[in-house]
Each structure stands twice: as structure tokens, then as C-alpha cells.
Amino acid sequence: MVKIGRFNELTIVKELPRGLQLDGGKDGEILLPKQYVSEAMAIGQTVKVFIYRDSEDRLIATTQTPYAQVGDFAHLNVVDESPVGMFLDWGLPKDILVPFAEQNHRLEKGKQALVRIYVDDSDRLCASAKIDSFLHDTDDEGHYKNGDEVSILIAGKSDLGVKVIVDGAYWGLIYHSDVFETLQRGDKKKAYIQRVREDKKLEISLKAPGFAKVEGLALEVLEKLQAEEGYLALSDKSEPAKIKAVFKCSKNSFKQAIGVLYKARIITIEKHGITLIAEN
């Protein structure tokens, strides 16, 4: 049985004027339309294709990659309206439906929506804007520990900071004080568990915590020094805003980073800047 809404590896069994027929097992033969057929494809060969339903509700294959697969969250453009819901552009010829029942509030054509792709009870691909129903608020099972690397998707803002989806399964929060770059809804980033709170909620950082964070920033400072011919007009006396503009970090993190370079006798620290005295 093929997995609808995901990539599958299927065998080519027949060539037709309109494309190639693929072996879909219990789901029967599935058409790969001619526009997606390459000269290298031949009967008996296995090809990797994405399976979805066409406008006539038939299973169909494509070599195109959608913006999201089943189980994924994505920030998509609302492109049309129907009597049963709103349609989103997800990168394939047939747009994907967000039923009105799967909207917290009425989506608007021309705007964007954060949704999760799923298969409904009728085996049709749909999207849901009710993303809370797919996410855990707390890590009750102890899946994470402080410092773990995770993948995040920027979901929106709150009074405390930026709400993120962690590994497609949990809510997390980056506090405003820890945001040193522009974050847009729908951005995907590598991040770290800054702290698993006592209530099991996840605090997230875009920088690696502890000494690893200092090492990473120290290397960034060194690379910047090398690019600037060995001198940088920033020091531990510089204004926090100037440091943030260059390295997207707090002044305290910057001071720790240049402290690492200073102790390694790689730089000298002066009142108005730092100077490279050895190559790393």
C-alpha cells in the first residue's frame, strides 16, 4: 500500500502515451504523467515519487517536491476559497484544502497560514490550521535534556517571546531577550534546548548553550577578525547594540567569546577594539 502525501519508491510497470504506470500494490497502478518522465526511466526501474490525489480524486504520482508532506507543519499562501474551506498553495498543481472545521478563525485569501498536513477519514489530503491539536505543551516523558540540538519552525509571537514548534511535536519558547536576529513565521532553524523547566515546558535558544555556545561565537569572532585584516572595532567596552548588530548576540556572550580568544593568546583586547595576534 502506498503512503499518500509522502514520497514512495515504486516500480515502473508500463509505458503509456500519457506517462508511466507505477506498481502501487494494493492500490493498483498509479500514473506518473508524461511531464515528469525522464529519458532515464525504464520499465522495471524503481523511481522515487510523491503520491497525492488529482482533481478527479485519483491517486497520481509526481517527481515534484511539495512544500510539506503528511505530518509536516508549513507556512503556506492562501490562494482560493470554496464552499467547504480555503485552498493553499503547497507547491503542487492541485492546491490543498483547509476545511472550515480545521480553522481557528476564517483564513483570508492573499494571506498566509501555518498549517499541518494530514490525511482525513476519507483518505484525502488536507491541511489543518488547528495546530495545537497536534502538539504537546510539555515534555512529560523526558524526551529532552538541557543542551540537546533540535529542529524548530517559527510559529508566531507571544508576550514573552517567539513561539516555536520543536521537532514537529512540541511547543517551545525563545524569550525576547534571547532573540538576536529577525525571525519570520515559517522559518526553519537549528536550535537547542536551553532549559527544560520544572513544569516540563521547553525554553529554546538559537545558540548552543554553555561552553559550546562560547566556542561557536569565539570562532565567529575569529573569522570576522580574519576577514577584517586582523582588527575589529568592538571590545568589551562597546555598546550592546553595536555588538548585537554585528554578531546577533548579547554583550555578555561576546565578552565570554573574546575572553576565550584572549586566554588562548589569539587576540589583544583594547579599549575600542580587538586585534588578532596569532592565526588559529
Secondary structure, 3 states (H helix, E strand, C coil): CCCCCCEEEEEEEEEECCEEEEECHHHCEEEEEHHHCCCCCCCCCEEEEEEEECCCCCEEEECCCCCCCCCCEEEEEEEEEECCEEEEECCCCCCEEEEHHHCCCCCCCCCEEEEEEEECCCCCEEEECCHHHHCECCCCCCCCCCCCEEEEEEEEECCCEEEEEECCCEEEEEEHHHCCCCCCCCCEEEEEEEEECCCCCEEEECCCCHHHHHHHHHHHHHHHHHHCCCEECCCCCCCHHHHHHHHCCCHHHHHHHHHHHHHCCCEEECCCCEEECCCC
